[in-house]
Amino acid sequence: MNSKVWQELETIEEKEKVQYITSVERIGIAKGIAKGRVEGRVEGESRLLKRQL
């Protein structure tokens, strides 16, 4: 989508005070959760290796 379409969507959502999570927000949340899981797994593996050493 081009930036004009995104701007129009944001304007409509703000004007109508939409009370739901947009598709863009859902994608962002999903990416954040996935990133957190990866970071948590890496941290856990790092702690395990330090204990083993």
C-alpha distance (Angstrom), angle and dihedral (degrees) to the residues before:
residue distance angle dihedral
M1 . . .
N2 3.72 . .
S3 3.77 123.8 .
K4 3.80 94.1 -105.7
V5 3.81 91.2 60.5
W6 3.82 90.8 48.8
Q7 3.80 90.5 49.4
E8 3.80 91.3 50.9
L9 3.81 91.4 49.1
E10 3.79 91.4 50.2
T11 3.80 90.7 48.8
I12 3.80 92.5 50.8
E13 3.80 93.0 46.1
E14 3.79 92.3 49.1
K15 3.80 93.5 45.3
E16 3.79 93.5 48.4
K17 3.83 92.3 39.9
V18 3.77 90.7 -133.1
Q19 3.81 111.3 -150.8
Y20 3.80 98.9 -157.8
I21 3.77 134.6 82.4
T22 3.78 112.4 -98.3
S23 3.78 123.6 -132.9
V24 3.79 89.8 -108.5
E25 3.80 90.6 53.6
R26 3.81 91.1 48.5
I27 3.80 90.5 53.0
G28 3.81 90.6 49.2
I29 3.79 92.3 49.1
A30 3.81 92.0 48.5
K31 3.81 91.4 49.7
G32 3.80 90.5 48.4
I33 3.79 92.2 51.0
A34 3.80 91.8 48.2
K35 3.81 91.4 48.7
G36 3.79 90.9 49.2
R37 3.78 91.6 51.8
V38 3.79 92.1 51.0
E39 3.80 92.0 47.7
G40 3.80 90.9 47.7
R41 3.78 92.1 50.2
V42 3.80 91.9 49.4
E43 3.80 91.5 48.6
G44 3.81 91.5 48.6
E45 3.79 92.5 49.7
S46 3.80 90.2 47.8
R47 3.81 91.4 53.1
L48 3.78 91.5 47.7
L49 3.81 92.3 51.8
K50 3.81 91.4 48.4
R51 3.81 90.6 52.5
Q52 3.78 91.5 48.5
L53 3.78 91.6 52.1
